[in-house]
Amino acid sequence: MPPGFCKIDDEGIEVEVLEGRSRPLDIVSLEFAAEFLDRAREALARVGALAARRFNLWVGGSEGLHLPSWVARATVQSALADLPDRLAAGDVYARVD
């Protein structure tokens, strides 16, 4: 039985870690940082290909999720692009339901 939650914190090689998955996980957390935002976007696409449909993010230093509700992947990708550089670190969460 696969785990219900998986945190992937691999300093920019999340895509490679996800390439080893053939089945979805219920919830995945992907770390992002300013220097790896392009890789974070690639990892989001891979998670989406594994059936993740709803997304949110946590930005370092905040007390809760950045967006008020779970949203489509494109919305999270836009939110990542809009973050000021000083805040560009945190986790993206992806879930199947």
N, C-alpha and C positions, 0 to 999 in steps of 0.2 A: 504494500500500500504506500503510495507516495505521500510525502509530508504535505500538510495543509498550508504551510507557510515556508517560504525560502527567502533569506536575505543574501543577496549577491553583492559582495564588496571586494572587487578585484582590481581596483585602480585602473580602469580603462579597458579591461579585457572581458567585460561582461558578455559581449557578443559571442566570444569563443566559448565561454562557459555555457551559454544558452544553446549553442549549436549542438551540444551533447544531449539536449532534451528533445524527445519526440512526442511527449504528452504534456498537457498543460498542468500547471500547479494552481491550486485555488487562489493563493495570493503570493505575489513576488514583490520583493523590495529590491530596487536597483539603486546603488549609490551613484550620485553625480557630483562633479566638481567642475569649476570653470574651465580647467584645461582639458576636460574630457567630455564636453557637452555634445560634440558630434558623435562620439561613441555611445553616449547615453541615448541619443535619438535612434541610432542603429539598434541598440538593445531593445528599445521600446517597440520598434518594428518587429523584431524577432519574437518578443513576448506576445504581440498582437497576432502573429502568425500561429502562435500556440494557443489561441482561443481567448486571450485576455480581452475583455470588452470595456471595462471601466477603469479609470485611472485617477490618481490624485498625487500630490507631492507634499513633502515636508521640507521646509527650507531651514537650514541650520540657524539656531538661535530662536526659532519660533516655538510657541507652546502647543500648537495644533497643526492640523493639515492646512496647507496654503489655500486650497480652493474650498468653497462652502459645500460642494457636493462632488460626487464621483462623476467624471466626465469622459468624453471620447478621447482617444489618443491624440488627435490633432490639437485639441484644446490644451492638453498638457504640454505638447511640443511647443505651442505658442507661448505658454506661460514660462517655459524654460528660456525661450529666446528673449523674453521681456525682463528677466531678472537682472537687477544691477550686478555688476561683476563682484562687488563685495559680498553679495548674498548668494552667489552661485555655487552653493554646496548643499547637499542634503540627500534625500531619498525620493525616488519615484515609486509609487505603489501601483501594482496592476492586479486586477482580479477578474476571474472568469465570469461571475454573475453580474 
